[in-house]
């Protein structure tokens, strides 16, 4: 083989090797490319799986599952989820779903969408988001705004609106402004709670969901939204804003802090997520209805309060040493408890007629009476309107039980009775002040430690329609103001607490000069519907509440210290309250009944325990009526041998005859039969029957009695006697004999009890102003103040004649006592207001 042949073979081999190398290189490159694609796919799949797992861990169940996979009947959650993440849809790659797309919303931030609900994709997102959040958050409260579909996108949420979980959908810029005002108010309330060092974890989330901005929304509204976005997450307030474009008509919108942005173009992009997102579609109507109905029913059950929710399981277990506390209602944060203590010693309650004042007061009183025993709490209850606010606390013909804490109750009270109660409480302040001084204590709690033997319950005095007590600018009003000011200033130190309730605190003339000094001592304000005046001028919280709600403010009504609560209707729980009342009554340790002053009731001598207790006495007392004082004590007039110990009843009212009959009958119980004679004269027309009845009653117990005819009334007589004269006007034609009797009679045991229909005629009969002292006892009925002043010599006498009242004056004792006179049964019905 020649060398040339060998060279050609070698060259061919090299060419073959080169071809194999090229082919191998191509195959290797192809294999490397195939291996690279396979690894990328594998890694992508692994990453997707990890992202799906992370998403499922962050948001599962109602917050993260695809809604069409949720099993029918799945219950809504009863506990708040730990995470604030919620699903909006899925992130896609090459048209395939890769992992759930989540945002952090409640507790973390907000969502801003540049499109609105006119885009079906956004409408579906809103409805699915609403179902997820309502199902997952038991306390969620919603404010819904839809300026583009006019509420259609939120129409499935009607059950939430009916149950109070959501407000009515706002569709215009004015309604949007109200939504923002409400959101700002709620936000401030939560911030105030946090500022007081209290937890806000039990406060509900408030979500403002805007499906689209209404027309005419300007920059100021957008700035308010931006301000809410800035402060909201720290105060459990969050936004979902659709139609929030970054620029509008050349105007740059304010930035939304803490917000995730969703842009809806041909592709939907979520924040900085590099993949497009496919939003969740509208959930099925059956699922939406099931979720909303379940949550609405749960809300109704949770918000339906009864009086039973306000009382403790065991009664009388608490001590009032440091103060009094009771639950009065419930707000979204739970039960609301208020106190009578050093911080809130007195309460002011306001509301229009029918606004719930009486119901609220009953809730408070039953709450206190079940927590504290009568040794810890004492109640004084006054009602100045024509109602029966507190009658159920007293025994009645139908139910003998009463609330054993109650010391005194005034029903349709006189102003005089109210002043008497305030005066008695002021006297109790003085008594406790003396105890403290001697014990070296400065607070009731300390005094009770040092003097465990002393009975020192905390006292709560409730005055309903208190403005009546201070009406006008007369002596009574000034006296009431003086008492009130003293109690308001010093009550906290001595355990005496006031509750003043009224439709208004404006226009009370007697309080003009003292308004700030008095009401400044009432830090706790309870504003019911119609009580805007009770809060500070810039505090409008009470304007939006409805019947059964109240705004409670513990800082004198200043803005930012409000709690809006619901309270139960005590008037609809009669059976429960009757059982509570009887249970407390059966636990009582004392049979002492509460003193009840019914300003419109007749008073009868036979019903007075003092009359039943009368026995013979050397200084007999004629019983005349029941005093308008705290104890409704018996008013009488003593007879002895001192000059002037006679009694004149003045006025044209036929009640005067009943007063004379009661005086004579009661005196008959205090003399041994035969020891004194009763001389009965009836010279006034219409008094014959009453005079005859008195004579018969005296004779029935063994007394010597004579009926005198005109002309013999002032005849000479000897021996102890009472001359009971029904109609002494004109002195029976013998004024000299009358004056002689009045001057010398008591020394001989002869006393006159006479009725004069004219006060000035009485003055003439006894010999004028110089002989005033010859009759020390006066009972004024329907006598003008000027005429009575002429008789007493006091032109400024504090007397205002009115039905069923009398003024009993004892010159020797220096006393003037307002009383309800004794009358025969049915007298007021017979004569009305005379």
Secondary structure in CASP SS format (residue, H / E / C, confidence):
PFRMAT SS
TARGET T0000
AUTHOR 0000-0000-0000
METHOD secondary structure of the structure
MODEL  1
X C 1.00
X C 1.00
X H 1.00
X H 1.00
X H 1.00
X H 1.00
X H 1.00
X H 1.00
X H 1.00
X H 1.00
X H 1.00
X H 1.00
X H 1.00
X H 1.00
X H 1.00
X H 1.00
X H 1.00
X H 1.00
X H 1.00
X H 1.00
X H 1.00
X H 1.00
X H 1.00
X H 1.00
X H 1.00
X H 1.00
X H 1.00
X H 1.00
X H 1.00
X H 1.00
X H 1.00
X H 1.00
X H 1.00
X H 1.00
X H 1.00
X H 1.00
X H 1.00
X H 1.00
X H 1.00
X H 1.00
X H 1.00
X H 1.00
X H 1.00
X H 1.00
X H 1.00
X H 1.00
X H 1.00
X H 1.00
X H 1.00
X H 1.00
X H 1.00
X H 1.00
X H 1.00
X H 1.00
X H 1.00
X H 1.00
X H 1.00
X H 1.00
X C 1.00
X C 1.00
X H 1.00
X H 1.00
X H 1.00
X C 1.00
X C 1.00
X C 1.00
X H 1.00
X H 1.00
X H 1.00
X C 1.00
X C 1.00
X C 1.00
X C 1.00
X C 1.00
X C 1.00
X C 1.00
X C 1.00
X C 1.00
X C 1.00
X C 1.00
X C 1.00
X C 1.00
X C 1.00
X C 1.00
X E 1.00
X E 1.00
X E 1.00
X E 1.00
X E 1.00
X E 1.00
X E 1.00
X E 1.00
X E 1.00
X C 1.00
X C 1.00
X E 1.00
X E 1.00
X E 1.00
X E 1.00
X E 1.00
X E 1.00
X E 1.00
X E 1.00
X E 1.00
X C 1.00
X C 1.00
X C 1.00
X C 1.00
X C 1.00
X E 1.00
X E 1.00
X E 1.00
X E 1.00
X C 1.00
X C 1.00
X C 1.00
X C 1.00
X C 1.00
X C 1.00
X H 1.00
X H 1.00
X H 1.00
X H 1.00
X H 1.00
X H 1.00
X H 1.00
X H 1.00
X H 1.00
X H 1.00
X H 1.00
X H 1.00
X H 1.00
X H 1.00
X H 1.00
X H 1.00
X H 1.00
X C 1.00
X C 1.00
X C 1.00
X C 1.00
X E 1.00
X E 1.00
X E 1.00
X E 1.00
X E 1.00
X C 1.00
X C 1.00
X C 1.00
X C 1.00
X C 1.00
X C 1.00
X H 1.00
X H 1.00
X H 1.00
X H 1.00
X H 1.00
X H 1.00
X H 1.00
X H 1.00
X H 1.00
X H 1.00
X H 1.00
X C 1.00
X C 1.00
X C 1.00
X E 1.00
X C 1.00
X C 1.00
X C 1.00
X E 1.00
X C 1.00
X C 1.00
X H 1.00
X H 1.00
X H 1.00
X H 1.00
X H 1.00
X H 1.00
X H 1.00
X H 1.00
X H 1.00
X H 1.00
X H 1.00
X H 1.00
X H 1.00
X H 1.00
X H 1.00
X H 1.00
X H 1.00
X H 1.00
X H 1.00
X H 1.00
X H 1.00
X H 1.00
X H 1.00
X C 1.00
X C 1.00
X C 1.00
X C 1.00
X C 1.00
X C 1.00
X C 1.00
X C 1.00
X C 1.00
X C 1.00
X E 1.00
X E 1.00
X E 1.00
X E 1.00
X E 1.00
X C 1.00
X C 1.00
X C 1.00
X C 1.00
X C 1.00
X C 1.00
X C 1.00
X C 1.00
X H 1.00
X H 1.00
X H 1.00
X H 1.00
X H 1.00
X H 1.00
X H 1.00
X H 1.00
X H 1.00
X H 1.00
X H 1.00
X H 1.00
X H 1.00
X H 1.00
X H 1.00
X H 1.00
X H 1.00
X C 1.00
X E 1.00
X E 1.00
X E 1.00
X E 1.00
X E 1.00
X E 1.00
X C 1.00
X C 1.00
X C 1.00
X C 1.00
X E 1.00
X E 1.00
X C 1.00
X C 1.00
X E 1.00
X E 1.00
X C 1.00
X C 1.00
X C 1.00
X C 1.00
X C 1.00
X C 1.00
X E 1.00
X E 1.00
X E 1.00
X E 1.00
X E 1.00
X E 1.00
X C 1.00
X C 1.00
X C 1.00
X E 1.00
X E 1.00
X E 1.00
X C 1.00
X C 1.00
X C 1.00
X C 1.00
X C 1.00
X C 1.00
X E 1.00
X E 1.00
X E 1.00
X C 1.00
X C 1.00
X C 1.00
X C 1.00
X C 1.00
X H 1.00
X H 1.00
X H 1.00
X H 1.00
X H 1.00
X H 1.00
X H 1.00
X H 1.00
X H 1.00
X H 1.00
X H 1.00
X H 1.00
X H 1.00
X H 1.00
X H 1.00
X H 1.00
X H 1.00
X H 1.00
X H 1.00
X C 1.00
X C 1.00
X C 1.00
X H 1.00
X H 1.00
X H 1.00
X C 1.00
X C 1.00
X C 1.00
X C 1.00
X C 1.00
X C 1.00
X C 1.00
X C 1.00
X C 1.00
X C 1.00
X C 1.00
X C 1.00
X C 1.00
X C 1.00
X E 1.00
X E 1.00
X E 1.00
X E 1.00
X E 1.00
X E 1.00
X E 1.00
X E 1.00
X C 1.00
X C 1.00
X E 1.00
X E 1.00
X E 1.00
X E 1.00
X E 1.00
X E 1.00
X E 1.00
X C 1.00
X C 1.00
X C 1.00
X C 1.00
X C 1.00
X C 1.00
X E 1.00
X E 1.00
X E 1.00
X E 1.00
X C 1.00
X C 1.00
X C 1.00
X C 1.00
X C 1.00
X C 1.00
X H 1.00
X H 1.00
X H 1.00
X H 1.00
X H 1.00
X H 1.00
X H 1.00
X H 1.00
X H 1.00
X H 1.00
X H 1.00
X H 1.00
X H 1.00
X H 1.00
X H 1.00
X C 1.00
X C 1.00
X C 1.00
X C 1.00
X C 1.00
X E 1.00
X E 1.00
X E 1.00
X E 1.00
X E 1.00
X E 1.00
X E 1.00
X C 1.00
X C 1.00
X C 1.00
X C 1.00
X C 1.00
X C 1.00
X C 1.00
X H 1.00
X H 1.00
X H 1.00
X C 1.00
X C 1.00
X C 1.00
X C 1.00
X C 1.00
X C 1.00
X C 1.00
X C 1.00
X C 1.00
X C 1.00
X C 1.00
X C 1.00
X E 1.00
X E 1.00
X E 1.00
X E 1.00
X E 1.00
X E 1.00
X C 1.00
X C 1.00
X C 1.00
X H 1.00
X H 1.00
X H 1.00
X H 1.00
X H 1.00
X H 1.00
X H 1.00
X H 1.00
X H 1.00
X H 1.00
X H 1.00
X H 1.00
X H 1.00
X H 1.00
X H 1.00
X H 1.00
X H 1.00
X H 1.00
X H 1.00
X H 1.00
X H 1.00
X H 1.00
X H 1.00
X H 1.00
X H 1.00
X C 1.00
X C 1.00
X C 1.00
X C 1.00
X H 1.00
X H 1.00
X H 1.00
X H 1.00
X H 1.00
X H 1.00
X H 1.00
X C 1.00
X C 1.00
X C 1.00
X C 1.00
X C 1.00
X C 1.00
X C 1.00
X E 1.00
X E 1.00
X E 1.00
X E 1.00
X E 1.00
X E 1.00
X E 1.00
X C 1.00
X H 1.00
X H 1.00
X H 1.00
X C 1.00
X C 1.00
X C 1.00
X C 1.00
X C 1.00
X C 1.00
X H 1.00
X H 1.00
X H 1.00
X H 1.00
X H 1.00
X H 1.00
X H 1.00
X H 1.00
X H 1.00
X H 1.00
X H 1.00
X H 1.00
X H 1.00
X H 1.00
X H 1.00
X H 1.00
X H 1.00
X H 1.00
X H 1.00
X H 1.00
X C 1.00
X E 1.00
X E 1.00
X E 1.00
X E 1.00
X E 1.00
X E 1.00
X E 1.00
X C 1.00
X C 1.00
X C 1.00
X C 1.00
X C 1.00
X C 1.00
X H 1.00
X H 1.00
X H 1.00
X C 1.00
X C 1.00
X C 1.00
X H 1.00
X H 1.00
X H 1.00
X H 1.00
X H 1.00
X C 1.00
X C 1.00
X C 1.00
X C 1.00
X E 1.00
X E 1.00
X E 1.00
X E 1.00
X C 1.00
X C 1.00
X C 1.00
X C 1.00
X H 1.00
X H 1.00
X H 1.00
X C 1.00
X C 1.00
X C 1.00
X C 1.00
X C 1.00
X C 1.00
X H 1.00
X H 1.00
X H 1.00
X H 1.00
X C 1.00
X C 1.00
X C 1.00
X C 1.00
X E 1.00
X E 1.00
X E 1.00
X E 1.00
X E 1.00
X C 1.00
X C 1.00
X C 1.00
X C 1.00
X C 1.00
X C 1.00
X C 1.00
X C 1.00
X E 1.00
X E 1.00
X E 1.00
X E 1.00
X E 1.00
X C 1.00
X C 1.00
X C 1.00
X H 1.00
X H 1.00
X H 1.00
X C 1.00
X H 1.00
X H 1.00
X H 1.00
X H 1.00
X H 1.00
X H 1.00
X H 1.00
X H 1.00
X H 1.00
X H 1.00
X H 1.00
X H 1.00
X H 1.00
X C 1.00
X C 1.00
X C 1.00
X C 1.00
X C 1.00
X C 1.00
X C 1.00
X C 1.00
X E 1.00
X E 1.00
X E 1.00
X E 1.00
X C 1.00
X C 1.00
X C 1.00
X C 1.00
X E 1.00
X C 1.00
X H 1.00
X H 1.00
X H 1.00
X C 1.00
X H 1.00
X H 1.00
X H 1.00
X H 1.00
X C 1.00
X C 1.00
X C 1.00
X C 1.00
X C 1.00
X C 1.00
X C 1.00
X C 1.00
X E 1.00
X E 1.00
X E 1.00
X E 1.00
X E 1.00
X E 1.00
X E 1.00
X C 1.00
X C 1.00
X C 1.00
X C 1.00
X C 1.00
X C 1.00
X E 1.00
X E 1.00
X E 1.00
X E 1.00
X E 1.00
X C 1.00
X C 1.00
X C 1.00
X C 1.00
X C 1.00
X C 1.00
X C 1.00
X C 1.00
X E 1.00
X E 1.00
X E 1.00
X E 1.00
X C 1.00
X C 1.00
X C 1.00
X C 1.00
X H 1.00
X H 1.00
X H 1.00
X H 1.00
X H 1.00
X H 1.00
X H 1.00
X H 1.00
X H 1.00
X H 1.00
X H 1.00
X H 1.00
X H 1.00
X H 1.00
X C 1.00
X C 1.00
X C 1.00
X C 1.00
X C 1.00
X C 1.00
X C 1.00
X C 1.00
X E 1.00
X E 1.00
X E 1.00
X E 1.00
X E 1.00
X E 1.00
X C 1.00
X C 1.00
X C 1.00
X C 1.00
X C 1.00
X H 1.00
X H 1.00
X H 1.00
X H 1.00
X H 1.00
X H 1.00
X H 1.00
X H 1.00
X H 1.00
X H 1.00
X H 1.00
X H 1.00
X H 1.00
X C 1.00
X C 1.00
X C 1.00
X E 1.00
X E 1.00
X E 1.00
X E 1.00
X E 1.00
X C 1.00
X C 1.00
X C 1.00
X C 1.00
X C 1.00
X C 1.00
X C 1.00
X C 1.00
X C 1.00
X C 1.00
X C 1.00
X C 1.00
X E 1.00
X E 1.00
X E 1.00
X E 1.00
X E 1.00
X E 1.00
X C 1.00
X C 1.00
X H 1.00
X H 1.00
X H 1.00
X H 1.00
X H 1.00
X C 1.00
X H 1.00
X H 1.00
X H 1.00
X H 1.00
X H 1.00
X H 1.00
X H 1.00
X H 1.00
X H 1.00
X H 1.00
X C 1.00
X H 1.00
X H 1.00
X H 1.00
X C 1.00
X E 1.00
X E 1.00
X E 1.00
X E 1.00
X E 1.00
X E 1.00
X E 1.00
X C 1.00
X C 1.00
X H 1.00
X H 1.00
X H 1.00
X H 1.00
X H 1.00
X H 1.00
X H 1.00
X C 1.00
X C 1.00
X C 1.00
X H 1.00
X H 1.00
X H 1.00
X H 1.00
X H 1.00
X H 1.00
X C 1.00
X C 1.00
X E 1.00
X E 1.00
X E 1.00
X E 1.00
X C 1.00
X C 1.00
X C 1.00
X C 1.00
X H 1.00
X H 1.00
X H 1.00
X H 1.00
X H 1.00
X H 1.00
X H 1.00
X H 1.00
X C 1.00
X C 1.00
X C 1.00
X C 1.00
X C 1.00
X C 1.00
X C 1.00
X C 1.00
X C 1.00
X C 1.00
X C 1.00
X C 1.00
X C 1.00
X E 1.00
X E 1.00
X E 1.00
X E 1.00
X E 1.00
X C 1.00
X C 1.00
X C 1.00
X C 1.00
X E 1.00
X E 1.00
X E 1.00
X E 1.00
X E 1.00
X E 1.00
X E 1.00
X E 1.00
X C 1.00
X C 1.00
X C 1.00
X C 1.00
X H 1.00
X H 1.00
X H 1.00
X H 1.00
X H 1.00
X C 1.00
X C 1.00
X C 1.00
END
